[in-house]
Amino acid sequence: MNKLKLYILTLLILLQGSTFVNAQDPHFTQFYAAPLYLSPSLAGTTAGGRAIINFRDQWPAIPGAFVTYSLGVDHYLPRFNSGLGFFIMRDQAGSGKLATTNVAFQYTYNIMLFKKWSIRPGIQFYHSQRSIQFSELIFNDQITQSGTNSTSVEVPSDPKVGYFDFAFSMVAYSMKQWFGFTIDHIARPNQSLTNTISHIPVRFIMFGGYKFMIGGRMGGYSEESFNLAWNYRAQGKFDQFDIGGYWTKYQFVVGLWYRGLPGLKAYRPGYMNDDMLAVLAGYEFKSMGLKIAYSYDFTVSKLVAKTAGAHEISIQYLFNQNQKVRKKHRTVVVPCPKF
């Protein structure tokens, strides 16, 4: 019955998120390796084009684990001092395969404020589709003392719902510092799958950091640096804070991250906002324009023995980085980490 209890618990969590608007959008530990998802203002922040693949398997020990994957492409347009982005992301959660698919288009424009500081306002328009397979779930009339029955009178048809949404963002940066915010789900569309009202709560993101140069030339093969960075997310009554750093030398990068708000917030007595400790390792094939990174989340909350952590992989490919740029349209690269 233990496995059955886990399935029921997962179902209750998912239904609560659909009905009472307590669900969160998916997140990546390698949030800078998913720049188009983090902020529309990060579209076109290389000297040319970029393609990115992200994969996250969260809590694989729980039946119907949370799996997220995305594909993004962006490009810098020096003639127009602008960046364009496009990405597709799919998130699937629980034994009922509650799935959300987003298709997004982004535009950002670079504005030089002072000699050393620039800002990049960005906007994103996207369409989402949400679905669930009720036939994969266990309902209360199927539960008996001897196990479960194969049929239920409560199983509805598998519904789908689609809606449009948009987001706005801004990033301010210099050669070694950056700060930005994103406001997502501004339209607050109805995501309900059960003919009720379930508006998606607005998601607010703030992020920033500082690059400490240790040796070599910034952006060059011999660069050695340390990036201190943070990311805060709030949606509905939930919020999370990531803080950590990357050490980069030549083609190698390693990182250490912590997620939580211990001592500052508890969802109820005895349950601190204390989530995970993550480690990251990456390698950059500079001659190929290819970057690969892997990270693992160690759960540090009361779920430590139940989840098996989380695995995450990112792959980035840079292309067309030697575009001809007029003098008045200099290439501007945001200094935030790429992993």
Number of C-alpha atoms within 10 A of each C-alpha: 9 7 10 14 10 15 19 17 13 21 21 12 13 19 16 13 16 21 18 13 20 18 19 17 11 18 15 20 26 24 21 19 23 26 23 28 24 23 29 31 33 30 31 31 25 21 21 19 23 23 18 22 20 21 21 24 18 24 20 16 13 17 18 20 19 21 22 22 20 21 18 23 21 26 23 27 19 21 12 10 17 20 26 24 25 22 21 20 20 19 21 22 21 22 23 21 21 20 19 22 19 19 18 22 21 25 22 27 20 21 14 14 10 9 7 10 14 18 22 24 21 24 21 23 17 18 15 19 16 20 20 22 17 18 15 13 17 22 18 12 12 15 14 9 6 7 10 14 13 8 12 14 9 12 14 11 10 12 14 16 15 16 15 17 18 19 21 21 23 21 24 21 22 19 16 16 19 21 19 22 23 23 18 23 20 15 15 17 19 18 24 22 18 14 10 12 15 19 17 25 22 17 20 19 21 20 23 19 22 21 21 14 15 14 11 14 12 16 12 11 14 14 16 21 21 19 21 19 22 20 22 17 19 17 20 14 11 13 17 16 19 21 18 18 20 23 18 21 18 16 16 15 20 19 20 17 21 21 23 21 16 12 9 8 14 13 10 8 7 8 12 17 21 20 21 20 21 21 17 21 17 20 18 19 12 13 7 10 14 17 21 19 22 19 23 24 23 18 21 16 15 12 12 13 11 12 16 17 21 22 19 21 22 24 20 21 17 20 16 13 14 9 14 11 13 10 7 9 13 13 18 18 16 21 20 24 20 16 27
